Amino acid sequence: MKFTDACRQLIAKDKLEKVVELMLDCLKTKSSDLYNTMIIQSSRLNGNNNNVRMGILDYKDAKRTRAQITIAVNHTLDEIDKEGIDCPDIELPEKEEDGSTRRTVFQREDEKKKILFLSANPASDLRIDKEAKAIKSNILKSEVRDNIEFEIELAVTPDDIMETILRYKPNIVHFSGHGEKDGIIVEDDHGAPMIIPLNALGNLFKIFAKDVDINLECVVLNACYSEEQAFKIAEHITHVIGMNKKIKDTSSIRFSTGFYKSLGQGKPYDYAFEMGKVAIELYAEEGEETPIHLKKSF
């Protein structure tokens, strides 16, 4: 496989350290400028990992630094392509180190996934119905539609969130609505808007992550300014998607369409996330850089 394509696949599998090592080996005799760039990123990555192991850097800051390094590494890969630097092809193994083949979101042919779509729109200014319809439509048209269950709960309160996750035991929780930097906005018992604080949201998913009856793999916060909430949840859940700033309603629907269109074909979460971003870009809408994907890696 082409060097840069293989490196991008390894990055998608959270093997950033391996990619940095491969790039240093290639660039040492090919490009002094790019080699020096990678020396800096390698030093940042090692320092970040050491600080985590020593307990002197919290999870959120460590993930943010790792994301910044990933962006810089991807940019260097783009430069390798642009300059036509001849790095050796890489043969990626068919199977992971543990012997399993991880090409789809399903580990077995008979495995089922359950999606719980939660929404709150007390201001009645979002097309949540359109987003839910788009997700359901893509699931029904998918190759693995018989393996996916889709549940919808509208106008949720904090009690509703707890109750429905306990009842449905979803693999994917999708929240659609408004958000602020302090938390996501749901409805109170009287239908008025209220904010679920960051720490409370993190603690809730901490409990669900330890529940042996709930195999919660992914949380999608399709709401403006949900980056901080995503970081809190990602301390406990393997895949978490949030939005790092305000996003238009149409763009958020495009993202959901691309994301679940891919999952409906059995694609892994990394692939589905990238497809969601591209779905925004294909319609020439703003916001393709707004979604963020966090993975629990330490």
N, C-alpha and C positions, 0 to 999 in steps of 0.2 A: 504494500500500500504506500502511496505517496507520503513522504515524511510529514508534511504539514497536516494532511488529512488524518493521519494516524495520531499525531499529537493532539489534534482537536478532539478525537474520539476518546483519548486517554483523559483529557481534561474533563470531558462530560462524565467520565466514571470517577471523577475526583482523584485522579492520579497525577496531581500537579507536580509533586516532587520528582516523579519519573520523567515527566516532560522536560522539566528544567535540566535534569541530568543529560538527557538526550540532546537538547539544544546546545548545551555547553560543549559537548563532545563534537558536534557538527561545526559550530561557529568558531571554534578555537583557531582553525586554520583558514576559515572562509571569509570572515568579516570581523575586523577588530572592533568596529563601532557597536555592532549588534552583540558581539561577545561580551564587551564591557557592560552593555545594558543588562545582559542576562546574569553577569556576575553580581550586579547590584540586586537584581530580583532574587537570586539565589540566597544572598546574604539576608535579605528581608524575610524570606520564607523560613530559613533556618532559625533566625532570631524569633520570629513569630511562634514557631512550633516549640522552641525552647521555653519561651515565656509562658506558654500554655501548660507545658509539663511541670514547670516550677510553680504554677499557680499565681503568677504575678500579673496575669492579663486575663480579664474576664472574657466570657464566651462571645459577647456581642462585638467587642473591639477586635478580637482575634478573627472572627468571621469577616468583619469589614476589611481588615488588612489583607486577608486571604483573597477576598473578592477583588481588591485593588491590584494585587499581584497577578491574578488571573487575567484581568483586563490588559495589563502591561505585556504579559506573555502572549496573549492572543494578538496584540498589536505587532509584536515582534514576528510572529508567524506570518502575519499579513505582509510584513516587510521582506521576509524570506521569499514569499511568492512573488512579490513585486520586483525584487532585484534578481530573480531567477537563480538564487543560490542553490547549488546542487548538493542537497543533503541525501544520504542514503535512504532507500525505501525501508519501511519497517513492517515486519510480519507480525501482526497481532494474533494472539492465541485465540482459538475458537471458544475456549472456555476460560472462566475466571480461575484465580488461584485456588479456590476451594473446590474446583472441579465442576461447578454448575455453569450452565449456559444462560446468560442473562441478556437476552435480546428483546424480550417483551416484558410488559408489566405483569403478565401472567407466568407463574412458575410451573403450572401444570395445565394441561388441556382442559381439565374439568374444574379449574379454579374459578370462583366467582368474585366479582368486585361490587361493592355497594357504594354508591355516591349519595351523600346527603346534601341537598341544596337548601341552605338557610338564607333568608333575606329579611331585611328590615328597611322600610322606606317611609318613615313617618311624614316626610315632607311631600310625598307623592310626586316626586320630580324625576324618577328614574324609570327606565323601561325594563324593569326586572322580569316582567312577563315575557318580553322578547328574548332576554338572555336565557331564561329557563327553557323556553320553547326551542331555541337554537341548540342548546345542549342535548335536550331529549331527542330532537330530530336527528342529530349526528349519531347518537347512540343507536337509535332504531335502524339507521342505514348502515351500521357498522358490521364488520365480519363476525364480531364476537358479541353481538347484541344479546344472545341468550346467556352470556356470562356476566352481564352488567345489570344491576338493579339501580333504579333512579328514584329517590324519594325527595319530595318537596315540602318544605315548611315555610310559610310566609309570615310576615309581621312578627318575628320572633322576639321574645323577651329573654332575659337571662335564664329564667326557669325553663323556657322552651328549649334553649340550647342544651342545657344539662339533660333534660328529659329525653329529647329526640336522639342524642348521641348514645345514651344508655339503652334506648329502646331499639334503634336500628342497627347499632354496632357497625358503623360505616368504616370503609377503608379510606375513603376520601371525604373530607368535609369542605364544602364550598360555601363561603359567605359572600353575598352580594348586597351592597348597600353603601352607606357613607362611612367615612372614617376621618378621624383627626389624629394629630400626633400623640394625643393622650390616650387614644383607644378607639375601638369601633363603636358605631352608633347603632343601638337597637331600640326597641320600644319598651316603655315601662308598663305597668299593669293598666294604665289608663290610655295607652296608645300614644303617649308623648315621647319625644326623643330622649334617650339617656345614653351615657357613655359607659362602656365596660372598661375599667382601668387596665393599664398594661400588666401590672403584677397579677391582678385577678385572672386575666386571660391566660397568662403563662402558667399560673398554678392550676387552672382548670385542665389544661392539656397535659400538665405534668401527671395529674391523677389518671387521665385516660391512657397515657403512655405506659403506665404500670399495670393497667387492667388487662389481665390475661384473656378476658373474653372479648376484648376489642383490639383488632389488629389495624390501628390507625396509621396509615402510611404517608398520607399527604393532606395538607391543609392549604386551601386557596383562599386568600383574602382579597377579593376583587372589589376593593374600596380604596378611595384616595388616602394618601398619607398613612399607609398601613405597614411601612417598613419596620418601624420600631416594634409593632405588635408581632410581625413575622419573626424578628430576632428573638423575642421572648419565647414564642412557640417552638422555634427551631432548636432550643436547648433540649427539647424532649422528643420532637417528631422528626422523622428522617427527611422528609421533603416538605418545604413550606414556601409558598409563593405570596408575595405582597407587592404593593405599589409604592415607589419611593417618592412620589409627588402626586399632584392632582392629575386625574385622567378623565378624558371625555367619556360620556356614557357609551357612545358608539364604539370607541376604541376598546373599552372594557368588554363589550359584547364580542367584538372581533377576536380579542384574545381568547375568550372562553370558547368560541367556535373552533379556532385552530387547535387549542389545547385538547378539547374533548373529541374532536375529529381524529386526532392522533391516538389518543387513548382507546378510542373505539376500534382502532385497527391493531390494538395490542402493543402499541409503541411504549417504551419506557418513559418515565416522568421527565427526564432530561430532554428527550426528543420532543415530547409534547409541549414543553415549555418554550423551546426554540420555535416550534411551529406556531404557537400562540403569538409570539412576538412578530414573526414574519407575516401572520395574518393581518396585523395592524398595518404593517409596512406596505403590503400589497395594495391596499386601498388608499395609499398615499395620505394616511392620517397621522397626526402627531401622537406620540406616546409609545413608540416601539421600544424605547429604552427605559420606560417607566416600570414594567414588571421586573421583579428580582426573584431569583430562585436560591434559596438557602438549603444547605444539606448538612445534617448532623454528622460531623466527621470526627469529632473528638469530645 
